[in-house]
Amino acid sequence: MVTKDEMMKIAILSKLFVAEEDMDKLTKDMSEIISFADTINNASDEGTDFDNINNLSNVLREDCVVPSLDREQILANAKDSDDGCFLVKNIMK
């Protein structure tokens, strides 16, 4: 159970302003969130296999080699190139 004092400390650490009239609802909501997280944390996972829940064996496409464009054709529109590579300006000076 979360107390109002703990919620006020959390608000201060988070640099959030919480109006006094909102504190009761916020404290109740936070307690419910923590209770839900505890429920999930304590759930049993024995006998459950999570590795392959959809029974998929290989969903990757076949790796096929295809012809590429010619290097000279690729570099034809490059502003600057050298030794088959694009030259890029250094803008971090």
C-alpha positions in Angstrom: 0.0 0.0 0.0 1.3 3.4 -1.0 0.9 6.2 1.5 0.2 9.9 0.8 3.7 10.8 2.2 5.3 8.4 -0.3 3.3 9.9 -3.2 4.4 13.4 -2.1 8.1 12.3 -2.1 7.7 10.8 -5.5 6.0 14.0 -6.8 8.8 16.1 -5.3 11.5 13.9 -6.8 9.8 14.0 -10.2 9.4 17.8 -9.9 5.7 17.5 -10.4 3.0 19.5 -8.6 0.1 17.5 -7.3 -2.8 19.3 -5.9 -4.0 18.1 -2.4 -7.4 17.3 -3.7 -5.8 14.9 -6.3 -3.5 13.2 -3.8 -6.1 10.6 -2.6 -7.0 9.4 -6.1 -3.3 9.4 -7.2 -2.4 7.3 -4.1 -5.2 4.9 -4.8 -4.2 4.6 -8.5 -0.6 4.0 -7.6 -1.5 1.3 -5.1 -3.6 -0.5 -7.8 -0.7 -0.3 -10.3 1.8 -1.7 -7.8 -0.7 -4.5 -6.8 -1.2 -5.4 -10.5 2.6 -5.5 -11.0 2.9 -7.8 -8.0 0.2 -10.1 -9.4 2.1 -10.4 -12.7 5.4 -10.8 -10.9 4.0 -13.7 -8.8 2.3 -15.5 -11.7 3.5 -19.1 -12.3 5.3 -19.8 -15.5 6.1 -23.5 -14.9 5.1 -25.8 -17.7 4.7 -23.0 -20.2 6.9 -22.7 -23.3 7.1 -19.1 -24.5 9.8 -19.7 -27.2 7.5 -20.5 -30.1 3.9 -19.6 -29.3 2.9 -19.4 -32.9 4.5 -22.7 -34.0 6.6 -20.9 -36.7 9.6 -22.8 -37.9 11.4 -20.4 -40.3 9.7 -17.1 -41.2 12.8 -15.7 -43.0 12.8 -15.5 -46.8 15.3 -17.5 -48.8 18.7 -15.7 -49.2 19.1 -15.3 -52.9 22.0 -13.7 -54.7 20.9 -11.2 -57.3 22.9 -9.0 -59.7 23.7 -5.6 -58.5 24.0 -2.3 -60.4 27.4 -1.4 -61.9 29.6 0.7 -59.6 30.2 3.3 -62.3 26.5 3.6 -62.9 25.9 4.1 -59.2 28.6 6.7 -58.9 27.6 8.6 -62.1 25.3 11.0 -60.1 27.7 11.4 -57.1 28.9 14.9 -56.6 32.3 13.7 -55.5 33.8 10.2 -55.6 37.2 8.6 -55.2 38.4 5.0 -55.8 34.8 3.7 -56.2 33.4 5.3 -53.1 31.2 8.3 -52.3 33.0 11.3 -50.8 31.1 13.1 -48.1 32.0 16.6 -46.7 33.0 16.7 -43.1 30.6 19.3 -41.5 31.9 18.9 -38.0 34.7 21.4 -38.3 
